[in-house]
Amino acid sequence: MELMEAIERYESEVRSYVRSFPTVFEKAQGSYLYDINGKAYLDFFAGASVLNYGHNHPELKKALIDYLAGDNITHSLDMASRARAEFLITFHEKILEPRGLSHRVQFPGPTGTNAVESALKVARKTKGREKIIAFTNAFHGMTLGSLSVTGNAFKRAGAGLPLTHSDPMPFDGYLGEGFNTIDYLERVLDDTGSGVDQPAAVITETIQAEGGVNIASAEWLRRLQALCRKHDMLLIVDDIQAGCGRTGKFFSFEEAGLDPDLITISKSLSGYGLPLALTLVKPEYDIWEPGEHNGTFRGHNPAFVTAKRAIDLFWSDESFSREVAAKGCYIREALEKLASKYPETLGKVRGRGMLQAVEFAHKELASTISAKAFTHGLIIETAGPVDAVLKFLPPLTIEQADLDKGLQIIDRCVIEAMDELGVGAPRAAGQ
Ligand SMILES: *Cc1c(COP(=O)(O)O)cnc(C)c1O
């Protein structure tokens, strides 16, 4: 049987990315994936920012192979292991301490949604209240608690039951320019007539990556934090996609100078595509009883090994951070240039660091460009409630030549897609 046929016949209908990128991948290295026919695909998606350091980074691979070859611990529930302890030391010394963060590290389970569930539990247990404030177009994962703070109607409907105990509020920019949505939040929290019960916490992303690359300004985030303090609510920052260096700093909230009570990270944390998630909890809110939140896979030893190595390699000094910032500016300028060529079709370019995006006026354009890019050997995904946004997430380690190559493919696909859909005739040169 053909391999793709096996997937179509045996795997559940729920499969999704395989439909957008319909080939059978076999190998990967750096910024490239290769399918079973040997065709190369430049990766501008990086596993939704799981592969910030590229595919099969040689140094991380070596650490993993050495670890496995040495018969070191693979699974130990949450019993102590050398790999676990060494990861904690490195994470503390190179990530938390230099940023003035005193958070305890909880291993909530292997995936991002486990980290979110845990954060919600901690907030509710600490404050003894049920409500959580979440934002329009937020994405926090697929389990019930995470879904209840997620915006997308299609994903929410999958729950099959009412999603309660959360209140959606407008994210930064949701009501257009000239309307500061934090004023609205402040008003409903201050006013005892608003009908909004006092929440236990607010959960937010700093950049809503799945939700369409919507950016919260530093000022908006700081005011949100101040509101949390004023109204005795915990601030949860979900840094699962925007964290681990994607925006230039290790945490995406560093630029705004936030001090979140709870932080979730996962995706690129292991650096190698191995599942690993953390809920970072301020010591005063680490109110768990031993084993109160349990789970079989709470800290995967091989993932500790690659995570530690990735931190040693990329986060021992500022050089990587600067490199990401520079590449981010480069992508940004290229996209702005493209947008200025087709002002009727391409909207404002937005993003921070190496999480950049373009919105299209014609909602089919982004998906058409993504499909065309695939045929030209480039993997790039759409985002937002109607998939009208093209999201640029190349590995942070991408070589300059590959970045240029990918951006050129996009230029070409924009023209091809506009032709196909008969939209947005390009302006004459020099106009
Ligand atoms: C991916 C993601 C999650 C969920 O992580 P999973 O590992 O898919 O459960 C939660 N929040 C954000 C911001 C994400 O990008």
The ligand as an SDF file (V2000), in Angstrom:
LIG
                    3D

 15 15  0  0  0  0  0  0  0  0999 V2000
    0.3020   25.2570   20.7450 C   0  0  0  0  0  0  0  0  0  0  0  0
   -0.2360   26.1290   21.8170 C   0  0  0  0  0  0  0  0  0  0  0  0
   -0.8990   25.6120   22.9510 C   0  0  0  0  0  0  0  0  0  0  0  0
   -1.2200   24.1660   23.1020 C   0  0  0  0  0  0  0  0  0  0  0  0
   -0.0960   23.3460   23.1100 O   0  0  0  0  0  0  0  0  0  0  0  0
   -0.2900   21.8000   22.7710 P   0  0  0  0  0  0  0  0  0  0  0  0
    1.0710   21.2180   22.9350 O   0  0  0  0  0  0  0  0  0  0  0  0
   -0.7860   21.7260   21.3590 O   0  0  0  0  0  0  0  0  0  0  0  0
   -1.2690   21.2620   23.7370 O   0  0  0  0  0  0  0  0  0  0  0  0
   -1.3050   26.5050   23.9320 C   0  0  0  0  0  0  0  0  0  0  0  0
   -1.0870   27.8140   23.8220 N   0  0  0  0  0  0  0  0  0  0  0  0
   -0.4640   28.3530   22.7580 C   0  0  0  0  0  0  0  0  0  0  0  0
   -0.2280   29.8280   22.7140 C   0  0  0  0  0  0  0  0  0  0  0  0
   -0.0320   27.5290   21.7090 C   0  0  0  0  0  0  0  0  0  0  0  0
    0.5460   28.0600   20.6270 O   0  0  0  0  0  0  0  0  0  0  0  0
  1  2  1  0
  2  3  1  0
  2 14  2  0
  3  4  1  0
  3 10  2  0
  4  5  1  0
  5  6  1  0
  6  7  2  0
  6  8  1  0
  6  9  1  0
 10 11  1  0
 11 12  2  0
 12 13  1  0
 12 14  1  0
 14 15  1  0
M  END
$$$$
